[in-house]
Amino acid sequence: MRAAALAAALAAALFLPGRALGLGAFLVALLVALALERTGALGRRAILYGFPALALVAMCALRDAGWVIALDLTAAWGLATLAVSGPRVVALAAPLLRLREAPSVAPAPPAGAAPAVRGALLGSLVVLPFGVLFWTADAAFAQTAQALPLPSAASLPGRVAAFGLVLAAALGLALAARRPLAARRIVVPRPLGILEWAIPLALLDGLFASFVAVQFTVFFGGHDHVLETAGLTYAEYARQGFWQLLAASGLTLGIVAAAAEIARPARGSHRRLRDALLGLLCLLTLVVLASAVRRLLLYEEAFGLTRSRLAAEAAALWLGGFFALVIAAGLSAGARRRFAPAASVGSALALLAFSLANPDGLIAERNVDRWRDSGRLDVRYLQELSADAAPAIAALPPALEHAALEPLAERLAGGDPWSSFNVARHRARGIVARSRH
């Protein structure tokens, strides 16, 4: 375990700082996974959560969009904590809390090591000034020294930080796997009575039902009288309220979770009433999410697709899938027990599918299609996209293609070492080379 964790930290220090993420990031993740495997404490959770986590880190070698990679790496870390501690809230803090036990796994220094360490430190102090003098005195010696595979002084802080962070992450995960934290259940002092939870849920269902009725009238019924009454154009109505609807859907998840904790009726008829009210609330929330997505699609038709709009659309679809899981979990006791693992793995697979779909490429493709239909194109926005968008941009006429790819060509001109190999950047370099001939 110690050797694999140290190897992961060294690989991170060598391959990650000052370079674009690529194959080296996946190698570091594999070494961290090896450190966890060496603990011998992982079971089926390692397969359930570990493989999706590694697949998300592998996106570093496939995709170039930084915002997508940031989402993937964040989710991969979350899955790693679930792999060592199970699908519990405490799992996210387990590696950090277990780091205080790191000295217990440190190897004991060999006998007589102290004089050797002191000698190495004194030797460094003696050699350093002479090395600087020789470096500045002779150009041939300086050139020979520069050829040595030594890190530059400017990169040392980043390499030290990468080494420390990855070593702490690997050791924290390994220690949490060997001795998981005990879960603490939230204790409710007094469960609410039927009137105390049934009336609020029924009122909330009524409010959602009235809102959904208006949405059917406006978006699905084809009537314009509500728009005329509100005094808004269709584009303004489509743009207005998307984030509020998304926030309302997210708050509904909190209501459902709270109701499951504080409304625990003993009688079967009361439990069925609670589940019916919560199930109706979830179904109505799905319609609210459909309305939010519909608004966003209408706005995209008018003004084009951007990263923020695509991310918002994906978030709404993810919330819809989450509510579908909540509804399914309410249908049987067995589904309820499997809800947390299903939600965690399902979310990871959804993010993996989102990354594989190539978001930046999809944005560029939609904007190119819009240009074909309307003749309008925001070249400046295309210039902000990553190498993932290069194949779609290549469909433009030569002049527009060259203008849209020029910043990307400058960024990719230096090449990448093997540790930063990335499929999207490799393919984009070929596209840029062809566009210049």
Beta strands, then each sheet from edge to edge (+ up, - down):
end
